[in-house]
């Protein structure tokens, strides 16, 4: 990927916004692991979801 001025400024702005925005209060979240059969892969696959 060729980096140019525009993509650099977008990335720098996003990184700066992450530091400026205060952290949201964390609510306890549960991780739910579900096994599903994926026909395209022909096997079982694990899908993890975060439930608040």
C-alpha positions as CSV (number, residue, x, y, z in Angstrom):
1,X,0.0,0.0,0.0
2,X,1.4,3.4,-1.0
3,X,1.0,5.9,1.9
4,X,0.3,9.4,0.9
5,X,-0.4,12.6,2.8
6,X,-4.1,12.2,2.9
7,X,-4.0,8.6,4.3
8,X,-1.3,9.7,6.8
9,X,-3.5,12.6,8.1
10,X,-6.5,10.3,8.4
11,X,-4.6,7.8,10.4
12,X,-3.0,10.4,12.6
13,X,-6.4,12.0,13.3
14,X,-8.0,8.6,14.2
15,X,-5.1,7.8,16.6
16,X,-5.4,11.3,18.2
17,X,-9.2,10.9,18.6
18,X,-8.7,7.6,20.4
19,X,-6.5,9.3,23.0
20,X,-8.8,12.4,23.4
21,X,-12.1,10.6,23.8
22,X,-12.5,9.6,27.5
23,X,-12.9,5.9,28.2
24,X,-16.5,4.8,28.5
25,X,-17.5,3.2,31.8
26,X,-17.1,-0.5,31.5
27,X,-20.2,-2.6,32.1
28,X,-19.7,-6.3,32.8
29,X,-19.9,-8.2,29.5
30,X,-20.3,-11.9,28.9
31,X,-18.6,-13.7,26.1
32,X,-20.8,-16.3,24.4
33,X,-19.2,-19.0,22.4
34,X,-21.4,-20.8,19.8
35,X,-20.5,-23.6,17.5
36,X,-22.1,-23.5,14.1
37,X,-21.7,-25.7,11.0
38,X,-20.2,-23.7,8.1
39,X,-21.3,-25.4,4.9
40,X,-18.7,-23.5,2.8
41,X,-15.9,-24.8,5.0
42,X,-17.5,-28.2,5.5
43,X,-16.8,-28.2,9.2
44,X,-17.8,-26.7,12.6
45,X,-16.7,-23.2,13.4
46,X,-16.6,-21.3,16.7
47,X,-18.3,-17.9,16.8
48,X,-17.7,-15.6,19.8
49,X,-20.1,-12.8,20.7
50,X,-19.9,-10.2,23.4
51,X,-23.2,-9.7,25.2
52,X,-23.8,-6.8,27.5
